[in-house]
Amino acid sequence: MSAAWQLVWLSIQARPRWFPSLSNPQRNIRKQHANCMQSKMSMGEKTLQIEIVTRRVIRTKPVTTRAEQLAADLSKDIVDGTLAPGARLDEHVLASRFGVSRTPVREALKRLAGLDLVEIRPHRGAVVVDMPATRISELFEALAEAEATCARLAAIKMSILDRERLSTLHEAFCALPDGSEPVRVATCNRSFHEAIYAGCHNGFLSDHVATLRKRLAPYTAAQFRLRSRPFDSAREHTRIVDAILARDGTGAADAARRHVMAVGHAWASWAQANMESDRERIGSSDTISPAMEHTV
């Protein structure tokens, strides 16, 4: 082979080093793509595993315990006014009523005590909280101001649907009979006020006023045991609704404030006339108050 051909041969042999193959970048891209896909698949498997674990945790979450259900039932009776302030909650009677042992009853009463709805007294058992009159008066003042703020904001922020719902609830309340059904009247009254809380479109304020109302629920419900109170309350509600529908924030706030303070005065009138006789009856009973006998 001549020297010239030898030089050409050597050039061909050395080509991969002097001129990198054009297929190498494509090969690298394919390799990187394969690695990326493998990484994504690995991440997808991990995500799937996490989702499976999360679903298992949700599925294995324990259902509501018997004690929680008992606490919910008793708190409803307290909020509705079926269990009056000062009513004794005997564990034996409650266990017999709900068909359970005393253990879940005891746990339920502890839960209610944590909500300040029940007071557990040494050697006397549990009773529905009966706060001092001064403390109740302070709570009514706080509730009046909170309700006034909710009504003022509701007059400004309520949507058309909010206003229609408030009007419907108000009409339903006005259509109720006299105070012969205090629990039903109290339930409808609570729905009316909750519509105003929702209509103010302020979650923090709504939660705050709902907490105050829940704390005072046994006392606000007691007012409807006065025969004239449902009619008076309906008239007070009318002033609130008229102001809200007219977008009169100041008028709505003033009407709501006056309404809540009237509720406080009504409760004081009922308490003064009936509380002493109720306490004597509760003290002479070894099991349960007449108010609770109605629900057993």
N, C-alpha and C positions, 0 to 999 in steps of 0.2 A: 504494500500500500504506500502510495506516494505521501510525501510530507503534507501536501495540501489536503488529501482525504483524511489523513490522521487528525489534522486540525479540526476539520468539520465533525468527525466522529467524537472527538473530545468535547466539542461545543454542545453536541446533542446530549451527551451523557451528563454534562454539567448544568443543563437547563433548569432542572427543578431548584437548584441552588441560586442560579443567576436570575431566573424569571419565575417567581412563584406562580403556581398553578391558579388559574382563575376560579377553579372549583373549590379551593380552600375556604374563601370567605363564605360561600354558600353553605359549605359543610359546617362551618363554625356557627352560622346563623341557625341552621337546623338543630345543631346540638344545644345552643342556648334556648331555643324555643322548646325543645324536649325537656330540658331541665326546668324551665319555667312552668310548663304544664304539669310536670311531676310535683313541683312545689305547690301549685294551686290545688292539685288533687289531694296532697297531704293536708293542706289547710282546710280543704272542704271536708275531709274525713274528720279532722279535729273539731270543726264546727258542728258537724253532724253528731259527733260523740257528745259535745257539750249540750246540744239541743236535746238529745236523748236523755242525758242525765237530768237536765232541767225539767223535762216532762215527767220523768220518774219522780222527782222531788215533789212536783205539783200533785201528781196522782196519789202519792203516798201521804199527803198532808192530812192530818187527822180531822175528822168531821167535828162539828160543834158538839161539845161535851154536854152532858145532862145538866151540869151545874150552870153552864153558860145559858142554856135554854131556860132553866128555872129563873136565873137572874133577869133575863129578858122579859119573861112573863110577869114576874113580880114588879119590875120597874114600870111595865105598862100599867099595871093596876095602880101603882103609886101616881104615875103621871096622869092617868085618867081620873084620879080622885076616888077610885073604888076603895083603896086603902087610905084612910084619913090620917093626917099627922097625929102621932101618938099611938097609933094602933099597934098592938103587940103581935109579933110574928113568932108563933110557937113552932119549934122544929118538928115536934110530933104531929101537929095538925097539918103542917105543910107537907110532910112526908106522906101522910095518909091521903091528902088531897091529890098529890101528883103521882102517887103510886111508886115512890122511890124510897131509898134508905135515907137516913139522916145525914150521911156524909155529903152527897151533892147539895142538900139543902143548906148545910153549914157553909159549904164553899160559895154557894150563891149569895148568901147573906153577907159574907165577907166582901164579895164583889160589889154589892150594893153599898156597903159601908165605905168602900173606896170611892164611890160616886157621891158620897154625902147624902144618900137617900135613906139610909138606915143607920141607926146607932146601936152598937152592941154594948149593952151595959152588963157589968159583972153581976152575977147571981140573979139577973133579971131577964136575960135573953135579949133579943133584938126587937127594936120598935122603929116604926117609921119616924124619921127625924121631925122633931117639933122644936123649931128654932125660937129664940127669944123674940118678942115683938119688935124690939129695936133693930135687931139684925134683919128681920124680914122687911122692915121699913126701909133700911138702907139698900137692900137688894131691889125693892120696888123702884126706888129712886134711880138706881143704876139702870134698871131695865127701861124705865121711862125715857131716859136720855138716849139709850141705844136704839129703842124703837123709833124715837123721833128722828134720829139720823137716818135710819133705814127708810122711813116714810118720805123724808125729804129727798133722798137720792132716788127712791122709786118714782116719785113724781117727775123727776128729770129723765131717768134712764129707762123706764118701763117701755117695752115694745107693745105693739098692738095686741099680740097674743097674750102678753102678761096682763094687760089691762082687761081683756075679755075674761081671762081666768079669774082675776080678782073679783070682777063684777059677778061672775057665776057663783063663786064661793060666798060672796056677800048675800046674794039672793037666797042661796040654800040656807044660810044661817038665819035670815029673817023669816024664812018659811017654817022654821022649827016651832013646835008647840012651846008651851010655857015651861017652867023649870021642873016639870015632873020627870024629865029624862036628863039629869045633870051630866051623866057620862057622855051621852050623845051630843049634847050641846057643847061640852068641853072639847070633844074631838073635832067638831066642825069649827069651833073657834080657833083651835090650834092650826088647822089647815089654812084658815083665812090669814093668820099672822105669818105663817110660813111662806105664803104667796108674796107677801110684802118683802120678806127677807130675800127671797129669790129675785124679786124685781129690782132690788137696789144694785144688783150686779157687782157686789163687792164681797168676795169669798171670805176674807178675814173678818169683816164686820158681821156677816151672816153667821159665821161660826160663833163669834163672841156673843151675839144676842141670843142665839139658840141655846148656848150653854147657860146663860142667865135664866132664860125661860124654863129650861129643863129643871134648874135648881128650884124655881118657884112654882113649878107645875102643880104640886099637891095643894098649894095655897090659892093659885088662880082658879083651879077646878072647884075649890070649895065655895067660891062666890056664887056659882050657879045653883047652889042649894037654897039661895034666896029666891023666892018666886018672882020677884020683879026684876031680878038682875038680867035675865036674857033679853028682855025688851029694852032695858037701859043700854046694854052692851050693843044691841043692834043699832040704836040711834047713834051711839058713839062711832061705830063702824061706818055708818053712812057719812058722817062728817069727814072721816079719813078718806073714804073712797071718792067722795065728791072732789076733795082737794087734789088727790092724786090724778084723777081723770082730767082735772082742769090744769094740770101741770103747775099747781101752786105748791112749791116746795115748802115755803114758810108755813102756809096754812096746814099742810099735811103733817109737818113736824109738830105744830102746836096741838092739832087734834089727837095725834098719837100719844103725845106726852100726857095730855089731860085724860085720855082713855086709860092708860096704864095706872095713873095715880087714882083714878076712880075705882079700878080693880082692887088696888090696895085698900082703899077705904071700905069697899064692899066686903073684902075678906075680913077686915078688922071688925065690922059689924056682925058678920056671921060668927066669928070666933068668940066675940064677947057674949053672944047669946047662947052659944052651944058648947064651947070648949070645956067649961067646968063640968057640965053634966056628962060629956064624953069621957073625960078623964076619970070621973068617979065610976062610970060603967066599966071602963077598961081596967081600973084598979081592982074592981071586985070580981073580974073574970079571971079564971085560972087558965083559960085556953085561948079564946079568940074574941075580938071585938065584934059587935053586931055588923059593922061595915064589912068585915071580912067574911062573916057567916053567909052573907048574900052571894059571895063568889065561890064558896066551897061546893 
